[in-house]
Amino acid sequence: MYETATATIPSSGTFTLPPLPFDAGALAPVISRQTLELHHDKHHRAYIDKLNELVTGREEFAGLALDELVKRAAARDEQVFNNAGQAWNHQFYWRSLAPDGGTPSERLRRLLDRDLGGYDAFVAAFTKAATAQFGSGWAWLVVNGGTLAIETTSNADSPLLDGRAPLLAVDVWEHAYYLDYQNRREEHVRAVVEKRLNWEFADQNLRQGAGG
């Protein structure tokens, strides 16, 4: 599941920074080129570099897909978990965005109607939840027991740790929006949700085993 958002440790024992799935200027004006280049090339790269440093020579982490590494490290090594979690979250986040986000598929529309009161209600609830997340973290659209739900996590945490299936993610760490929006997190989140969510990616994740 989620092959588009995972990676395995190559024979060299290192992870590599995946390229953005779009040009760095493609999400403007919702997210500027400057923000994306800083976020991807500096912040995301720093997590990858630190993770490589931490797992080098660690047999218990060798050869794991990134999502499996996140799960194993959560119970064994806080530093590895923090960097692996942030690396995985960012890979998933980039795929959750698209220059022309599109609209939910018919299947997702039905699930949004059934579980969250419809698309407009989802936009309002997701924006509220993401804005209210205290400190650094993430907002997620997930499948939990066959039902769509909105949740937030702090720092490097993700729904993976509790067995829930993420469909989409929005980063609400300050570095994701501060250059463009300063402290106006709600404005940033709403613009992303209304204009840049990659609903095709969400539908792929749903089809690949999230159920619903």
N, C-alpha and C positions, 0 to 999 in steps of 0.2 A: 504494500500500500504506500502511496505517496512517493513513488519512484522519482517524480520530478523535483522533490524537495529533499532528497537524501543523497548521501555519497558514502562510499566505503573508503577505508584507508588503503591507498595503493601499496605496492610492494616496498616502496621507499619509506613507508611509515608516516607519510604526511598527508594532510588535507590540503586542498587548493581552494582559493577563493573563486567561486563560480561567477561568471560574468552576469551582469544584469540582463534580463530577458528582453530589454528594450533600450533604446538610446537614452542616455542620461538626461537629455532635454525633452523627452517624449511625454513626461507627465506634467509639464508646465501648462498653465500657471498654478495648478493645484499644489505641485511639489516642484520646486525649481531645480535646474541643473546643478547649481551650487550645493544645494542641500543633498541631492542624490549622490554627487561625487564625494562629498565629505562623509556621508553616511555609509556608502558602500566601500569606497576606496580606503577610508581611514578606520572608521569604527568596526565595520564587518571584518575587514582585513586583520585588525588587531585581535579580534576573537580567534580567528583562524590561526594566526601566528602563535598566540599564547597556547592554544590547544595543542598545536604540534609540539611545542616545547614541553608541555606537561605530559603528553602520552608517549613521547619517545622512550623506548626501552621498557614500556609498561606492558607486559605480556597479557595482562587481564583485559586490556583495551584494544589489543591488536586485531585488525581485520573486521572490526564491527562497522556496520552501517551507522551513520551519524545518529539516527533516531534510537538505535539500540545502545549506542554509547551513552546517549543522554540518560536513558533509563538505568543502565548499570552504574554510571557515575553518581547518580542521585543518592545512592545508598552507600557509596564508597569513598568519594573524593569531592569535596565541595568546590575546589578550584577547577577541576576537570569538568564537573557538572556545569558550573557557571559559564565557562567558555564554550563547551559543547552545546549547552542549551541556547546560548545566544547565537551561535553559528547556525544551529538548526532553525531557530525562530526567524532569523533574518532570511535564510534561503526560502523559507515558506512565505514570508512577508513579501519578498520581491515577486514571487509567482502569484500572490494575491492581488497584485496591481496590474493595470493595463492602461495604455494610452486612451483607448476607447473601451471603457469597462463593460459596456453592453448591458444586458438585462438578464435576470434569472431565467433559466430554462422553464418550460412548462411544469416539469416535475418539481423544481425548486419553488416555483410560484405556489403550487398546491401545498407544499410543506410549510412555506411561510404563512400561507392563509390558515392552515390547520393549527400550527404550533405557536405562531408569533403574531397573529392578528392581521397578517397581510404585509406587503412590501413596505408601505408607508409607515406602518407601526414598527416594522423592523428597523428602518432607518432612524426613527426617533429613539427607539429603545437602545440600539447599538451605540448611537451617538451619546446618549445619556450615560450608558455604562462606561464607555471609553473615557469620557470627560471626567467622570467621577472616580476613576481609578487613582488611588492615592499614590503619589510618587511615580517612580518608573515602572513600566510594565507593558502589557499587551491586552488587546481586546480580541475576542475570537467568536466566530460563528462555528458551532460544533454540532455533532450528532451525539446525543447521549441516550442510549437505550432505544434507538430508533426515532427519537424526537429531536427536532432542532432546538438549540438553546444558545443564548448569549452568555459569555462569561469573560472575566478578566483574570489575569495572573500578574504577579509581581516579578520584576527583575528577569531572571532566566527561566522561570517556570513556564510550563505549557500544559495543555490538556493531555499530552502523551502520558504524563506521569500517573494519571488517574484512569487511563483506558478510554478516554473520550476521543472521538475522531474529529480533528479540525478540518473545516472547509475553507475558511478565510481568516486572515489575521490583519490587524492594524497595530502598528508600533506607536505607543504613546510615551516612549522615552523623549525627553526634551530635544535631544539631538535630531529627532525625526522631523521636527517642525519649527524649531525656535528661530532659525534664520528667516523663515518666511512669515511666521505668524506671531513671533514673540510668545507671550503668555496666553494667546487665544487658542487654546487646545480645542475647544468645541468647534470653532470655525474650521480648523484644519480637519478634524475628524469628519465633520459633516460633508466637507468638500470631497474628501477621499471616498466616503461611503456613497455619495450621490453620483460621483463622476468617474472614479478610478478603480472601483472594485472589479476584479477579474472573475466574472460569474461563470465563464467557461471553465476556469480552474476549479471553482467550487463544484461545478457539475462533474468534472473529472474525478474529484476526490469522492464525491457521493457514489459514483458508478464503481469506483475501485474498491468498494467494500464498506463504506460508511453506513449503508443501509438507509432506511427511512420509508 
